[in-house]
Amino acid sequence: MSEEAARVLIALPEAGKNNEISSNGSVPVTGVDRIDKNHKDKEREKPALLVEPVLNGDSTVNTEADVISEVAYIESENLNDVEDVDTSLKTLLTELESKDWVSVCEALNDVRRLSLFHKEAMVDMLGNVISLIVKSLKNPRSAVCKTAIMASADIFKAYCDSIVDSMDPLLVQLLLKSSQDKRFVCEAAEKALIAMTTWVSPSLLLPKLQPNLKHRNPRIRAKASSCFSRSVPRLGVEGIKAYGIEKLIQIAASQLSDQLPESREAARTLLLELQNIYEKTLNVTPVAAVSDEDPETISWEHFCQSKLSPLSAQAVLRVTNLTREGIVLGS
């Protein structure tokens, strides 16, 4: 053994003496190196956090483990009244704009409490409140986002048609959050959209939903289609006549060829509903020229062919006739 190699072995810690010198003369891995490697291996074996990291506006990364301990998602029926209505109203807008996300969540819960227990008191500031809720919906923290979604649902229930003029940006964000966020956020957004279609009059809501049926984001189109399909039956027969059944059929037909299955399924559901209503109540056209003649009955097929392009009519009739045949065969 050379004198240089002997000095190297003497310098090594006891744990490293059993390591062989590589054939190319390089120094072997030391005991310290091996301990460090084992430490890294153990670190890799540690279970990952069950929550995803959140990127804040200042580019710092935070896990959401602290969210669970600091923010509680309280269901509407479990909310208590605010302690002081006047104080809550005075500080509400400031707290909704706070840079402290926990304070924002508390303010959003105050919005919910005021909506449920003192909705008249918040009417004058409702437009500003909705704008700040939209801002919270865009917040990268899921806790803020979900609490804002829950606030939206309570506002729909409390104020119904009163928020129609302020709801466009709110609607877009809810459609977006219901389709492309964390699962628990998506579920909350879906509940808020159901609350919207339940409490806002369909005659006012459908014109708000209609532009989103052509949104460039296919996921927004899909959620808008579901809301549209859910709202139309609430119009009732007279409401559908007033809105125009031919217009509704044209809208549904355009969704049959959409990119996402959810849009197409919503369109099929709507078309079957419209077919049922048409054949039961709307397929009779009075003949005005001769009063003693029987009214003219126009079939669903003929009506679709007269109101739609040949390709669209073919697609609509394929959907409705196949479904009808399936019902007959299954009966």
C-alpha positions as CSV (number, residue, x, y, z in Angstrom):
1,M,0.0,0.0,0.0
2,S,1.3,3.4,-0.9
3,E,2.1,6.0,1.8
4,E,-0.6,8.3,0.4
5,A,-3.3,5.6,0.6
6,A,-2.3,4.8,4.2
7,R,-2.8,8.4,5.2
8,V,-6.3,8.4,3.6
9,L,-7.3,5.3,5.6
10,I,-6.1,6.8,8.8
11,A,-8.1,10.0,8.2
12,L,-11.4,8.0,7.6
13,P,-13.8,7.5,10.5
14,E,-14.1,4.0,12.0
15,A,-17.3,3.3,10.1
16,G,-15.6,3.8,6.8
17,K,-12.6,1.5,7.2
18,N,-14.4,-1.5,5.7
19,N,-15.0,0.4,2.4
20,E,-12.8,-0.6,-0.4
21,I,-10.9,1.8,-2.5
22,S,-12.3,1.8,-6.0
23,S,-10.2,0.4,-8.8
24,N,-9.6,3.9,-10.2
25,G,-8.1,5.1,-7.0
26,S,-11.0,7.3,-5.9
27,V,-11.8,7.8,-2.3
28,P,-14.6,5.5,-1.0
29,V,-17.9,6.7,0.3
30,T,-17.4,7.7,4.0
31,G,-19.5,6.7,6.9
32,V,-20.8,10.2,7.1
33,D,-21.8,10.2,3.5
34,R,-23.6,6.9,4.0
35,I,-25.5,8.2,7.0
36,D,-26.5,11.3,5.0
37,K,-27.8,9.1,2.2
38,N,-29.7,6.9,4.6
39,H,-31.3,10.0,6.1
40,K,-32.4,11.2,2.6
41,D,-33.9,7.7,1.9
42,K,-35.9,7.9,5.1
43,E,-37.1,11.4,4.2
44,R,-38.4,10.0,0.9
45,E,-40.3,7.3,2.8
46,K,-42.2,9.8,4.9
47,P,-45.9,10.1,3.8
48,A,-46.7,13.2,1.8
49,L,-49.1,15.8,3.0
50,L,-52.7,15.2,2.1
51,V,-53.2,18.8,1.1
52,E,-51.8,20.5,-1.9
53,P,-49.4,23.5,-1.6
54,V,-51.0,26.9,-2.3
55,L,-49.1,29.6,-4.1
56,N,-49.8,33.0,-2.6
57,G,-49.7,36.3,-4.5
58,D,-46.2,37.0,-3.0
59,S,-45.0,33.7,-4.6
60,T,-44.6,32.0,-1.2
61,V,-45.8,28.4,-0.9
62,N,-48.0,27.4,2.1
63,T,-49.6,24.1,2.8
64,E,-53.2,24.2,3.9
65,A,-52.8,22.1,7.0
66,D,-53.3,25.3,9.0
67,V,-56.6,25.9,7.2
68,I,-58.3,23.0,8.9
69,S,-57.3,24.3,12.3
70,E,-58.1,27.9,11.8
71,V,-61.2,27.9,9.5
72,A,-64.3,25.9,10.0
73,Y,-66.8,25.3,7.2
74,I,-70.1,25.9,8.9
75,E,-73.3,24.7,7.2
76,S,-76.0,27.3,6.8
77,E,-78.3,25.7,9.3
78,N,-75.6,25.8,12.0
79,L,-74.7,29.5,11.6
80,N,-75.4,31.7,14.6
81,D,-76.5,35.4,14.4
82,V,-73.9,38.2,14.5
83,E,-73.3,39.6,17.9
84,D,-73.7,43.3,16.8
85,V,-75.4,44.0,13.5
86,D,-74.3,47.7,13.3
87,T,-70.7,46.9,14.0
88,S,-70.6,44.0,11.5
89,L,-72.1,46.2,8.8
90,K,-69.6,49.0,9.4
91,T,-66.5,46.8,9.3
92,L,-67.7,44.3,6.7
93,L,-66.3,45.7,3.5
94,T,-62.9,46.6,5.1
95,E,-62.6,43.0,6.5
96,L,-63.5,41.5,3.1
97,E,-60.6,43.4,1.6
98,S,-58.2,42.4,4.4
99,K,-54.8,40.9,3.5
100,D,-55.2,38.5,6.3
101,W,-57.0,35.5,4.8
102,V,-58.4,34.2,8.1
103,S,-60.0,37.6,8.6
104,V,-61.5,37.4,5.1
105,C,-63.0,34.0,5.9
106,E,-64.5,35.4,9.1
107,A,-66.0,38.3,7.2
108,L,-67.4,36.0,4.6
109,N,-69.1,34.1,7.3
110,D,-70.5,37.4,8.6
111,V,-71.9,38.0,5.1
112,R,-73.7,34.6,5.4
113,R,-75.0,35.5,8.9
114,L,-76.3,38.9,7.7
115,S,-77.9,37.3,4.7
116,L,-79.7,34.8,6.7
117,F,-80.7,36.9,9.7
118,H,-80.6,40.5,8.6
119,K,-80.9,40.6,4.8
120,E,-82.7,43.9,4.7
121,A,-79.8,45.6,6.6
122,M,-77.2,44.5,3.9
123,V,-79.3,45.4,0.8
124,D,-77.7,48.8,0.2
125,M,-74.2,47.4,0.1
126,L,-75.0,44.1,-1.6
127,G,-73.4,45.1,-4.9
128,N,-70.1,45.9,-3.2
129,V,-70.3,42.7,-1.1
130,I,-70.8,40.6,-4.3
131,S,-67.8,42.2,-6.0
132,L,-65.6,41.3,-3.0
133,I,-67.0,37.8,-2.9
134,V,-65.9,37.4,-6.5
135,K,-62.5,38.6,-5.5
136,S,-62.4,35.9,-2.8
137,L,-63.5,33.3,-5.3
138,K,-60.3,34.1,-7.2
139,N,-58.2,33.7,-4.1
140,P,-55.5,30.9,-4.4
141,R,-56.3,29.7,-0.9
142,S,-58.9,27.0,-1.0
143,A,-60.3,28.0,2.4
144,V,-61.1,31.5,1.3
145,C,-62.5,30.2,-2.0
146,K,-64.8,27.6,-0.5
147,T,-66.1,30.0,2.2
148,A,-66.9,32.6,-0.6
149,I,-68.7,29.8,-2.5
150,M,-70.8,29.1,0.6
151,A,-71.5,32.8,1.0
152,S,-72.7,32.9,-2.6
153,A,-75.2,30.0,-2.0
154,D,-76.6,31.8,1.1
155,I,-76.9,35.0,-0.9
156,F,-78.9,33.3,-3.7
157,K,-81.3,31.9,-1.1
158,A,-81.7,35.2,0.8
159,Y,-81.9,37.7,-2.0
160,C,-83.2,35.6,-5.0
161,D,-84.0,37.9,-7.9
162,S,-82.5,41.0,-6.2
163,I,-79.0,40.1,-7.2
164,V,-79.6,39.4,-10.9
165,D,-78.1,42.7,-12.0
166,S,-74.9,42.0,-10.1
167,M,-74.5,38.3,-10.7
168,D,-72.6,38.1,-14.1
169,P,-69.0,37.9,-12.7
170,L,-70.2,35.8,-9.8
171,L,-71.9,33.3,-12.1
172,V,-68.7,32.9,-14.3
173,Q,-66.6,32.2,-11.2
174,L,-69.0,29.6,-9.8
175,L,-69.2,27.9,-13.2
176,L,-65.4,27.8,-13.3
177,K,-64.9,26.6,-9.7
178,S,-67.4,23.8,-10.1
179,S,-65.4,22.3,-12.9
180,Q,-61.7,22.8,-12.4
181,D,-60.6,23.1,-8.8
182,K,-60.0,20.8,-5.8
183,R,-62.8,18.3,-5.2
184,F,-64.2,19.8,-2.0
185,V,-64.3,23.2,-3.8
186,C,-66.0,21.8,-6.8
187,E,-68.7,20.2,-4.6
188,A,-69.4,23.4,-2.8
189,A,-69.6,25.3,-6.1
190,E,-72.0,22.7,-7.5
191,K,-74.2,23.2,-4.4
192,A,-74.1,27.0,-5.0
193,L,-75.2,26.6,-8.6
194,I,-78.1,24.4,-7.5
195,A,-79.1,27.1,-5.0
196,M,-78.9,29.6,-7.8
197,T,-81.2,27.6,-10.1
198,T,-83.5,27.0,-7.2
199,W,-83.9,30.5,-5.9
200,V,-83.4,32.8,-8.9
201,S,-86.4,33.0,-11.3
202,P,-85.7,31.1,-14.5
203,S,-87.0,33.9,-16.7
204,L,-84.3,36.1,-15.3
205,L,-81.6,33.5,-14.9
206,L,-81.8,31.9,-18.4
207,P,-80.6,35.1,-20.2
208,K,-77.7,35.2,-17.8
209,L,-76.8,31.6,-18.5
210,Q,-77.2,31.7,-22.3
211,P,-74.0,33.6,-23.2
212,N,-72.0,31.1,-21.1
213,L,-73.3,28.3,-23.3
214,K,-70.9,29.7,-26.0
215,H,-68.0,30.4,-23.6
216,R,-64.6,29.6,-25.0
217,N,-63.9,27.4,-22.0
218,P,-65.6,24.1,-22.6
219,R,-65.9,23.4,-18.9
220,I,-67.8,26.6,-18.3
221,R,-70.1,25.7,-21.2
222,A,-70.8,22.3,-19.7
223,K,-71.7,23.6,-16.3
224,A,-73.8,26.4,-17.9
225,S,-75.6,23.7,-19.9
226,S,-76.5,21.8,-16.8
227,C,-77.8,24.9,-15.1
228,F,-79.8,25.8,-18.2
229,S,-81.3,22.4,-18.4
230,R,-82.2,22.4,-14.7
231,S,-83.8,25.9,-15.0
232,V,-86.1,25.5,-18.0
233,P,-88.7,23.1,-16.4
234,R,-89.2,25.7,-13.7
235,L,-90.6,28.1,-16.3
236,G,-93.7,25.9,-16.5
237,V,-95.8,25.6,-19.7
238,E,-96.8,29.2,-19.9
239,G,-93.2,30.4,-19.2
240,I,-91.8,28.1,-21.9
241,K,-94.4,29.5,-24.4
242,A,-93.4,33.1,-23.4
243,Y,-89.7,32.3,-23.7
244,G,-90.3,30.5,-27.0
245,I,-90.1,26.7,-27.2
246,E,-88.4,27.0,-30.6
247,K,-85.7,29.2,-29.1
248,L,-85.1,26.6,-26.4
249,I,-85.0,23.8,-28.8
250,Q,-82.4,25.6,-30.9
251,I,-80.3,26.3,-27.8
252,A,-80.4,22.6,-26.8
253,A,-79.7,21.4,-30.3
254,S,-76.5,23.5,-30.5
255,Q,-75.3,21.8,-27.3
256,L,-75.7,18.3,-28.7
257,S,-72.4,18.6,-30.6
258,D,-70.4,20.2,-27.8
259,Q,-67.0,19.0,-26.8
260,L,-67.8,17.7,-23.3
261,P,-70.2,14.9,-22.5
262,E,-71.8,16.9,-19.7
263,S,-73.0,19.5,-22.2
264,R,-74.4,16.9,-24.5
265,E,-76.1,15.0,-21.7
266,A,-77.7,18.3,-20.4
267,A,-78.9,19.0,-24.0
268,R,-80.5,15.6,-24.3
269,T,-82.2,16.0,-20.9
270,L,-83.6,19.4,-22.0
271,L,-84.8,18.2,-25.4
272,L,-86.7,15.3,-23.8
273,E,-88.3,17.7,-21.4
274,L,-89.3,20.0,-24.2
275,Q,-90.6,17.2,-26.3
276,N,-92.8,16.0,-23.4
277,I,-94.2,19.5,-22.9
278,Y,-94.7,20.1,-26.6
279,E,-96.6,16.9,-27.2
280,K,-98.8,17.3,-24.1
281,T,-99.7,21.0,-24.4
282,L,-98.1,22.9,-27.2
283,N,-98.5,20.9,-30.4
284,V,-101.9,22.4,-31.4
285,T,-101.9,25.5,-33.6
286,P,-105.3,27.2,-34.0
287,V,-106.5,27.9,-37.6
288,A,-107.5,31.5,-37.4
289,A,-108.9,31.8,-41.0
290,V,-111.7,29.4,-40.4
291,S,-113.1,29.5,-36.9
292,D,-115.2,26.3,-37.2
293,E,-112.3,24.1,-38.4
294,D,-110.5,21.9,-36.0
295,P,-107.1,23.2,-34.8
296,E,-104.1,21.8,-36.7
297,T,-101.9,19.4,-34.9
298,I,-98.2,19.6,-35.7
299,S,-96.1,16.6,-34.8
300,W,-92.8,17.0,-32.9
301,E,-90.9,15.8,-35.9
302,H,-92.5,18.3,-38.2
303,F,-92.0,21.1,-35.6
304,C,-88.3,20.4,-35.3
305,Q,-87.8,20.2,-39.0
306,S,-89.5,23.5,-39.5
307,K,-87.5,25.3,-36.8
308,L,-84.0,23.8,-37.2
309,S,-81.5,23.2,-39.9
310,P,-81.7,19.7,-41.5
311,L,-78.6,18.5,-39.6
312,S,-79.8,19.9,-36.3
313,A,-83.3,18.5,-36.7
314,Q,-81.8,15.1,-37.6
315,A,-79.7,15.2,-34.4
316,V,-82.6,16.2,-32.2
317,L,-85.0,13.6,-33.6
318,R,-82.3,10.9,-33.3
319,V,-82.0,11.7,-29.6
320,T,-85.8,12.0,-28.8
321,N,-86.9,9.1,-31.0
322,L,-84.3,6.7,-29.7
323,T,-85.2,7.5,-26.2
324,R,-88.9,7.1,-26.9
325,E,-88.2,3.7,-28.6
326,G,-86.1,2.6,-25.6
327,I,-89.0,3.5,-23.2
328,V,-91.5,1.5,-25.3
329,L,-89.2,-1.5,-25.6
330,G,-88.5,-1.4,-21.9
331,S,-92.2,-1.1,-20.9
